[in-house]
Amino acid sequence: MTLPQARFVAALLDPAQAVPEGVLDADGGAAGRRFDVYRNNVVASLSEALVSGFPVIARLLGEENMKGLAGMYLRAHPPASPMMRLYGEAFPAFLEATEQLAHLGYLGDVARLELALRGAYHAGDAPPMAPDRLAIDPEALLRARLRFAPAVALLQSDWPVHGIWRFNTEDGAPKPLPRAEDVLVLRPAFDPVPHLLPAGGAAWIGALMDGQSIGDALDVAEAEAPGFAPDACLTLLVQGGALTALELAS
């Protein structure tokens, strides 16, 4: 981006800045009023995109606070892509770096969960693996590796992110418990769904997603949660259409 372009973008995203020099209307006159209208439309559109993209964060902070934060964010992180579904990728880190929000440490991970849900919604389709593919010799199964659909996402948090998300999206949901929570995002049909994982579940699934064998992933999970049994997590993966292939060891 050239210096004039950078100045134009900076002025476009900040109503406090003057109209850049050289911005003229069709008759060669000053285009201040038209630029202001265009600037207002751009800022309003980006702010609305951030609010609609992070509805739980907006509910937690309140509408006016969220709009003010959206203005700060768009000046610090102008869109890097014309695809608005990507706008807000840096928002979790931005929330964590905002001093005024330091007392709300959970906001960053809640925003990461909302990003994961959005990413799962837009992820490519992949035909699920037939469940009977798992009906093989137990020893061979432990040496096998699993492949995952593009919509699958895993989030490990020190905060009750699943409880916070439910409490702010589902009527009658219980208040979040003060605990760390790990979440698996699946898209069994059209809409993504976040699932709370048991102790060791995220370690097991994460190791599988990293390409480790089922047996090696079990060792990772048991080191974190002794006695971990994969049955519930495996059922969740199968029913949620998360698995696309089982690769046997050669």
WOLINVEN-V249956 format. One record per helix or strand. SS is the DSSP state (A for helix, B for strand). FROM is the first residue (numbers start at 1). TO is the last residue. Records with the same first field share a line. If there is no record, write none. Layout:
BEGIN
SS->FROM-TO ; FROM-TO
END
This chain:
BEGIN
A->3-13 ; 32-53 ; 55-61 ; 63-76 ; 84-86 ; 91-97 ; 99-101 ; 107-122 ; 131-134 ; 138-143 ; 161-167 ; 201-209 ; 214-224 ; 231-239
B->24-24 ; 30-30 ; 145-148 ; 153-157 ; 181-186 ; 193-196 ; 243-247
END
